[in-house]
Amino acid sequence: MTIKSSIFVKLIATFLAAILVIASLGIYMYNWSLKTVKDEIFKSTTAQVTFYLEGLEAEIDRIKILQYDVLNDEDLNKLAIRYSIMDEYETMESMRKLHHRLVSIHNSNAYISNVSAHIYPIQKTISSKKSVNVLDTDKFETLRIPEGMKGAQLLMYNGSLHLTTFLTGNMGLSPLYMIEIELNTSVFREALKQFDTYPDSRSILLDITNGLTIHSDEDQLFDEVVNSFTRDESVIKIGEVMSYGDAFIIAEKSEYLNMVLFRFIPKDVVLVPTKEFYVWLWVFTGAVLVLVVFIYAYTYKLIQRPMKELVKSFRSVEKGNFNVKMEVNQNNEFDYLNKGFNSMVQNVSNLIDQVYKHKILEQKAELKHLQSQISPHFLYNSFFLINTMAKVKDENLIPFTKLLGEYFQFITKNDADSIPLYEEIEHARTYTDIQLMRYPSKLSVDFESCPVQFKEMKVPRLIVQPIIENAFKYAVEHSKGPATILVYFQLIEHKLTIVVEDNGKQLTDEKLQDLQKQFIQVHSSESSGLNNIHRRVQLIYGEDYGLQVERSGLGGLKVKLQINPKMRE
């Protein structure tokens, strides 16, 4: 019994397979829960970022609507167009009303830091913070929106973001006035801080148009990532979760604002919900290992040890030792098996002399008889050939005498009744090589090599060479034309078949039928070499094995020797 076929090994392997499945399921659940938690965190974060950007876009749009509405303000138009014909009271009243409206706009939205109306014709600036001031011409020109600028049209001046719109004069002259709204960056920062719900998390809003970054915290962490994105936008994939050092990055972009909001979430935050599960996974793994060791030891004691003793006893009986006796004291199913074994050994011991030894003696007698049947015709022809080769100084003399010596050495030795298959095949090949030297121009032999997987299996001596000798007799000696002999191996229906074919022309249908009858009849009196082989093979392997004969495709006889490849000892 091999280790692979052991019941104990299969039992333990099955248990380990079940444990492996459970452990794999646990690992899968761990990874699944980790992925689920991560996905939920990332989805929530992405939704927050998207919601903020959409809300910011809406706020900017509302601010711009207010801004455009001011362009049509009656007092603003009076100051820009009719200033020269207005008296002082009317001018002051228009400025007061305009200032009041700008203050109202300022207070209407937290993102607004200041609202200013720059009136170019009168060189005045009216703002919600400082009332009336002299127009800053440089600022007025700087904040003019460049041609072709799309989206929200945010401009930066002195580190702050501004929204501007202006009304031009007739015929494309200089603008009459401009409405400027300065945005409060501190409000942006406060809004970003609301995202930092996890320890050490950070948020950064990048204005790509102006290269402005607004941090949720005063420190400048992750500026390297933002700067890399500014240089090459392909380093960060918008809308995807990316890993950077000890943090995950989530970035969403607003095409309208031309801004990107970066969220940095520490990896520890994502892994914290699964740490306890991770600990329990290791506890589970340790418990499984302890359980495996316990079951192994218990199963070994309960099953493997008595099974090994029983198998050991069977092997001892196989080797011919019938004095084996199993102990009966386990109080389980093995007691029944051990009692049955003891009874079987006793019965076999009583029958061995009547059956088994009788067959062994019969087999040995037949083998000795076959060994003694050395063809004198083959013997003296070989000596005549040696004499002729010596006279003509044939270079094949030495190989021929060596082959002849090996042939007769194998024929006459009596040390073993069974030999490895490859030795039997080598002897048959030796005989074939001798005949090839005798008839080099008349004989052609195709002899397959012995299959590697069956080389060491034990077979009776002299079961292949006599078949080839029979083929040679009818294909070469009784034929005037060229002779062909084929020797090959087949595995048919779990039977190892050694096939010998010849192209002899002397085989009639009557002779073929006579041969077939010899192998079918149980008590045939025929004592030919083929019949001898057939009976010896059946003694060892059973009546389903032996020789079969039929007509060869070459025209001569086809002999199939069938043996059991499973009986290798």
Secondary structure, 3 states (H helix, E strand, C coil): CCCCCCHHHHHHHHHHHHHHHHHHHHHHHHHHHHHHHHHHHHHHHHHHHHHHHHHHHHHHHHHHHHHHHHHCCHHHHHHHHCHHHCCHHHHHHHHHHHHHHHHHHHHHCCCEEEEEEEECCCCEEEECCCEEEECCHHHHHHCCCCCCCCCCCEEEECCEEEEEEEEECHHHCCEEEEEEEEECHHHHHHHHHCCCCCCCCEEEEEECCCCEEEECCCCCCCHHHHHHHHHCHHHCCCCCEEEECCEEEEEEEECCCCEEEEEEEEHHHHHHHHHHHHHHHHHHHHHHHHHHHHHHHHHHHHHHHHHHHHHHHHHHHHCCCCCCCCCCCCCCHHHHHHHHHHHHHHHHHHHCCCCHHHHHHHHHHHHHHHHHCCCHHHHHHHHHHHHHHHHCCCCCHHHHHHHHHHHHHHHHCCCCCEEEHHHHHHHHHHHHHHHHHHCCCCEEEEECCCCHHHCCCEEECCCCHHHHHHHHHHHHHCCCCCEEEEEEEEEECCEEEEEEEECCCCCCHHHHHHHHHHHHCCCCCCCCHHHHHHHHHHHHHCCCCEEEEEECCCCCEEEEEEECCCCCC
